[in-house]
Amino acid sequence: MGAFINFFRKITGRGAAGVQTRSADTASAARLGVYSLLNPTWPALNIPTVYRCVEVIADSVAALPLRCLRYSGGRFVEDTTTDLPYLLNVQPDSYLSAPDFWKMAVRHLLLRGNAYIVPIYGAAGDVLRLALPSPGCVSHDTTTDTYRISDTVSGVYGTFGEAQVIHLKNFSNDGKAGISTLAHAANTIRIAGTGGSEIENRFANGGRIKGFVGNDTTTKGFGEYADKQLEQLAVDVDSQFRAGKDIVSLPGQVHFASVSLSSTDMQFLETMKFSNQEICRFFGVPPSFVFADTSTNYKSAENAQAILLTQTVGPILRMIEAELLRKLVPPTLAFRRAFRFDTESMFAADPAARVAYQKATIEAGLYTVNDWRRRENREPVEGGD
């Protein structure tokens, strides 16, 4: 098997030692534009809905076991002949556990548009580790289909071909480079950020009243304030409001006109609710997962979980499975090997519904009692097979 993989690598370039050329990141202007959304001057993740949507998707992927399978006896069974099960489920790299690895990969996918995984091969053709360079350290030339990587954290340097990099792409216009979800949702996220800043400002100044002072006539006479005196009076009134006073007296014929809404009117709850829903639409996350819907019970949680899996997480899982198969398995073995995420754990919201599902699969002959007992990490029972 190892000899065959070595031969396959020679003819395809997968895993070949093409790392002599070191280059700094020469990111395209479009990708740098997306990256600017994440720098400290525009912290999209400081918006709770954005942060929660990203973490819901990343946690959902990272929580699922990834099974390495081979075709045997008319069905796919667990493949324990390689180190891939350990790398994909326990420790892909020396400094990353599998959950951290997949969470970071999905974050790169959603926030940067692309996630890059570089398999590092040993002399015998086996995969030693899976490196996850930062997208900011990768320059992807879509014309020649090459990747120039210079990343000190993952320890990956050099120029790699298309077959040597597991490339996970978000929304793409050309099928070669992904576009961040933030790039499409930038306007909605900006509105949400502005609303959050406005609320913060209201809390900071205690909802102070704003307005102007004037008099009843433009004719200057005895006992009335001149323009400069009115300006000074405005400063005095404003300083009293800043000091915490609610009602202040105005001398002479001066009157005060408020130009601010009341504290109740200045709550942006409806606007913020609309922004939360819009952000959830961009990321494909049901609002209940970001706690925007408080009327959640077991049944609605199960329905939301099903929507999240089929419409959001499912396509990401399928993309990862296909890329792993395409880049780690020779074409001649593509239909005798498989990578599959075990998604059953995503449907464990309601214990009663889970037991009903288990009972239905036993009655239909899909599983035996001991099959389910093994899945629940329990001892088999006599006659359970």
Secondary structure, DSSP 8 states (H G I E B T S, - for coil): -HHHHHHHHHHH-TT-------------HHHHHHHGGGSTTS-GGGSHHHHHHHHHHHHHHHTS-EEEEEEETTEEEE--SSSHHHHHHT-SBTTB-HHHHHHHHHHIIIIISEEEEEEEE-TTS-EEEEE---GGGEEEETTTTEEEEEETTTTEEEEEEGGGSEEEESEESSSSSEE-HHHHSHHHHHHHHHHHHHHHHHHHHTT---EEEE-S-SS--TT---HHHHHHHHHHHHHHHHTT-S-----TT-EEEE-S--TTTT--HHHHHHHHHHHHHHHT--GGGGT------HHHHHHHHHHIIIIIIHHHHHHHHHHHHHHHS-GGGTTTEEEEE--GGGG-S-HHHHHHHHHHHHHTTSS-HHHHHHHTT----TT--
